[in-house]
Amino acid sequence: MSMDQPNFSAAQQKTDEEIARLVQSGDIEIFRELVARYEAKLKRYGKKFLSGDQAAVEDAVQETFLKSYVNIKSYDSSRRFSSWIYRIAHNEFINVLKKKEKGALLFFDPDVIFPHPIAKEKTDKDAEDRLTSQMVGKCMDRLPFKYREVLVLFYQEEQSYEEIAEILRIPVSTVGVRLKRGREAAKQICQEFNLF
């Protein structure tokens, strides 16, 4: 390895925040490691918002990386990098949606929303949670957007309440309320449309 080539194996052992600090101090080549870590995640996230429109997802993710690179100096490395880049991606996906026809419905593939099998239920609560997750997945396309985005971030992207609050710029308590109402709305929609 030549001296001017970045040491990517060393970069792989660094946290996102450490890498971002290196980029902020001028090591622009190491930004590739952040792209490698987040590209697949952001594309998966984008598919939920853009109804699987692959071209729109690709463009929005590229724009996300471009904006995050250009604005890396404004990133506060004492905060989680994942929340920061998801916020930029979220804004890009919203911009794409705004450009689409007004009032167009978003349709989600319910089998993709919850791809990770939930552990075999051991109690009645586990069974109820599993049933709720399946209902939410089946009825996702009929939920109001503010509930859809929180459910996707929580269940699919496995973001914590705090991370979701940071991404969406809403209070943590609002995240909890939207998750609860989103699950309840999904149950009601599934019952009304006999989808489950």
Buried (B, 14 or more C-beta within 10 A) or exposed (E): EEEEEBEEEEBEEBEBBEBBBBBBEEEEBBBBBBBEBBBEBBBBBBBBBBBBBEEBBBBBBBBBBEBBEEEBEEBEBEEBBBBBBBBBBBBBBBEBBEEEEEEEEBEBBBEBBBEEEBEEEEEEEEEEBBBBBBBBBBBBBBBEEBBBBBBBBBBBBEBBBEBBBBBBEBEBEBBBBBBEBBBBBBBEBBEEEEEB
